[in-house]
Amino acid sequence: MTELGLGVVTLAYEQTGRPDSDAVDATLAASGDASAFERLYRHHLPRVYSLVRRMLNDEDADEVTQDVFVRAWQKLGTFRGEAAFGTWLHRLAVNVILARRETLGTRRKRYLEGDAVLETLPTRRPGPELAMDFESAMERLPDGAKEVFVLHDVEGYRHEEIAEMLGLATGTSKSQLHRARLALRRHLER
Amino acid sequence: MTDRWMDRLSEYLDGELPTTDRAALEAHLETCSNCSALLADLRRVVDRAQGVEEYLPKRDLWPGIASRIGATPAAAPQIARRWSFSMPQLAAAAIFLMTLSGGTVWLLRSSALSPTTGPVATAPAPTLAPVTVNAPGNSASQSYSAAIADLERVLAGGRGRLDTTTVRVIEQNLAAIDRAIAQAQQALMADPANLYLNTHLAETMRRKLDLLRQAATLVPVS
């Protein structure tokens, strides 16, 4: 009976698990099925939109998110199912975001060294009127530190992956992350 | 207020310090309250980052995307369909699945009519007959099987014209569904009136039908 019970659990996963559905939908979408692609869009929108908004800004988030999905549609033929569709899409999203950063032309100095990162954020003072919440503090980080922090601590990428994506040395990725964390620790909700 | 370990605390937190450095830092943490406090703060930052909520756009972004990729509600797939569905068979299959669902509803209602629930308890308790999934001689079941066989033939015939990755994905999913069906049928033999299993089997069979229908549309015109 135990084996039977486990089998039922497996059934439930296989029936409802998104990875299976994603693979089928990605295959259908690659053949031109827009409704399958819309299902992929609906399922992955929150994570993609959140990534765009955190790595860029609220103002450009809608447009860049649309760019990500249009790009995904165009590149579906290169999705071979070796990784989960979500992983593939996310990586593509990072590339679109970084390309957009290059064209915005309003970026702040990227990889500030030493305590310069800490100085980009005002010290949190007591009192709700002056308090900056954690998300706002994240937005105020210099672009380089913010990219590394979002990719590592929010999105779960490893330093090696981040270094490859951003064209950095792994050590730079680690030091930017540490500086970002030091800056943000002053804005933790107490 | 700072020491040489302070800049290594994130690496320590992420498990990226070499073993010897890790041991040395742990020894240092036992005596340095500043580093211990900072480490606790950094850990809270990481926890906070991992707990941030997802944003959603204030408007639906799909219409803009659909417009840019050329998708409209009436847009047809780029690959022409060689095969038109065998409607009588699919209709019969649909009826079969509806029968299963109906059986499930009946079972649910029957369960609700518990002998211990007041006035209704005086009514004769319904017999929980097993749902006859794939029962021999069941014409709806036969129609379902025929529809499945027909779709499988279409897919087998067009297999050589499909991309190998597509074929692999389809076969993997069909294999998973077939395993699910077999396991559910086996489970139902031991517990024929189980609501979950009956519902699950009906949904899984429906899923197989849907997947085969979708896969058949992928077969390009020869």
Chai-1 contact restraints between the chains, C-beta under 6 A:
chainA,res_idxA,chainB,res_idxB,connection_type,confidence,min_distance_angstrom,max_distance_angstrom,comment,restraint_id
A,L4,B,A187,contact,1.0,0.0,6.0,A-B,restraint_1
A,G7,B,Q183,contact,1.0,0.0,6.0,A-B,restraint_2
A,L11,B,A180,contact,1.0,0.0,6.0,A-B,restraint_3
A,L11,B,Q183,contact,1.0,0.0,6.0,A-B,restraint_4
A,E14,B,A176,contact,1.0,0.0,6.0,A-B,restraint_5
A,E14,B,A180,contact,1.0,0.0,6.0,A-B,restraint_6
A,Q15,B,T204,contact,1.0,0.0,6.0,A-B,restraint_7
A,D20,B,N173,contact,1.0,0.0,6.0,A-B,restraint_8
A,A23,B,V169,contact,1.0,0.0,6.0,A-B,restraint_9
A,V24,B,N173,contact,1.0,0.0,6.0,A-B,restraint_10
A,T27,B,T166,contact,1.0,0.0,6.0,A-B,restraint_11
A,T27,B,V169,contact,1.0,0.0,6.0,A-B,restraint_12
A,L28,B,Q214,contact,1.0,0.0,6.0,A-B,restraint_13
A,S31,B,P77,contact,1.0,0.0,6.0,A-B,restraint_14
A,S31,B,I79,contact,1.0,0.0,6.0,A-B,restraint_15
A,S31,B,L218,contact,1.0,0.0,6.0,A-B,restraint_16
A,G32,B,P77,contact,1.0,0.0,6.0,A-B,restraint_17
A,G32,B,Q78,contact,1.0,0.0,6.0,A-B,restraint_18
A,D33,B,P77,contact,1.0,0.0,6.0,A-B,restraint_19
A,A34,B,A71,contact,1.0,0.0,6.0,A-B,restraint_20
A,A34,B,A75,contact,1.0,0.0,6.0,A-B,restraint_21
A,P46,B,E54,contact,1.0,0.0,6.0,A-B,restraint_22
A,P46,B,L56,contact,1.0,0.0,6.0,A-B,restraint_23
A,Y49,B,Y55,contact,1.0,0.0,6.0,A-B,restraint_24
A,Y49,B,P57,contact,1.0,0.0,6.0,A-B,restraint_25
A,S50,B,E54,contact,1.0,0.0,6.0,A-B,restraint_26
A,S50,B,Y55,contact,1.0,0.0,6.0,A-B,restraint_27
A,R53,B,Y55,contact,1.0,0.0,6.0,A-B,restraint_28
A,D62,B,P57,contact,1.0,0.0,6.0,A-B,restraint_29
A,D62,B,L61,contact,1.0,0.0,6.0,A-B,restraint_30
A,T65,B,L61,contact,1.0,0.0,6.0,A-B,restraint_31
A,Q66,B,L61,contact,1.0,0.0,6.0,A-B,restraint_32
A,Q66,B,G64,contact,1.0,0.0,6.0,A-B,restraint_33
A,Q66,B,I65,contact,1.0,0.0,6.0,A-B,restraint_34
A,F69,B,I65,contact,1.0,0.0,6.0,A-B,restraint_35
A,V70,B,I65,contact,1.0,0.0,6.0,A-B,restraint_36
A,V70,B,R68,contact,1.0,0.0,6.0,A-B,restraint_37
A,W73,B,I69,contact,1.0,0.0,6.0,A-B,restraint_38
A,R80,B,T165,contact,1.0,0.0,6.0,A-B,restraint_39
A,G81,B,T165,contact,1.0,0.0,6.0,A-B,restraint_40
A,G81,B,V169,contact,1.0,0.0,6.0,A-B,restraint_41
A,F134,B,R48,contact,1.0,0.0,6.0,A-B,restraint_42
A,D153,B,V46,contact,1.0,0.0,6.0,A-B,restraint_43
A,D153,B,A49,contact,1.0,0.0,6.0,A-B,restraint_44
A,V154,B,A49,contact,1.0,0.0,6.0,A-B,restraint_45
A,V154,B,V52,contact,1.0,0.0,6.0,A-B,restraint_46
A,L177,B,S10,contact,1.0,0.0,6.0,A-B,restraint_47
A,H178,B,S10,contact,1.0,0.0,6.0,A-B,restraint_48
A,R181,B,S10,contact,1.0,0.0,6.0,A-B,restraint_49
A,R181,B,L42,contact,1.0,0.0,6.0,A-B,restraint_50
A,R181,B,V45,contact,1.0,0.0,6.0,A-B,restraint_51
A,L184,B,V45,contact,1.0,0.0,6.0,A-B,restraint_52
A,R185,B,D41,contact,1.0,0.0,6.0,A-B,restraint_53
A,R185,B,V45,contact,1.0,0.0,6.0,A-B,restraint_54
A,L188,B,R44,contact,1.0,0.0,6.0,A-B,restraint_55
